[in-house]
Amino acid sequence: MPIASIEEIKARVGTEIGVSGWILVDQQAIDTFADVTGDHQFIHVDPEAAARTPFGGTVAHGFLTLSLLSQMAEQVMLVPDGLKMGVNYGFDRVRFLAPVRSGSRVRGRFTLAAGEEKRPGQWQFVHNVSVEIEGAEKPALTADWIGLIFT
């Protein structure tokens, strides 16, 4: 994660802080996620049955796409020098807007929407995130992601 001072991070509120690299979402990743979560719905794991749906093939679980935010964030989210710990606080809003077809590549676009010190050395940051699908007009998902940073 890129390092910045708290002042530098606060100055970026309202701006796009970065776009992650592309991540391949292939059938192996989808199948592994299905095994971990126990969600083996046919639209995710059965290419023949899924081919007969409007999707035309298997698609990633929405929660798989959401889980990739951590990997995407590592490339672009600013963290303060002197970071002791960062934790997920949750989401104010998550919307799954378009399916991620097996074999697609996705990336995250991050905008720092808000930042405030909740207690001395404890900062809450909100990022507006959009997960883009390569070659698609509509994003896979949008979310307002809240994190706590301890310095």
Secondary structure, 3 states (H helix, E strand, C coil): CCEECHHHHHHCCCEEEEECCCEEECHHHHHHHHHHHCCCCHHHHCHHHHHCCCCCCCECCHHHHHHCHHHHHHHHCCEECCCCEEEEEEEEEEEECCCCECCEEEEEEEEEEEEEEEECCEEEEEEEEEEEECCCCCCCEEEEEEEEEEC
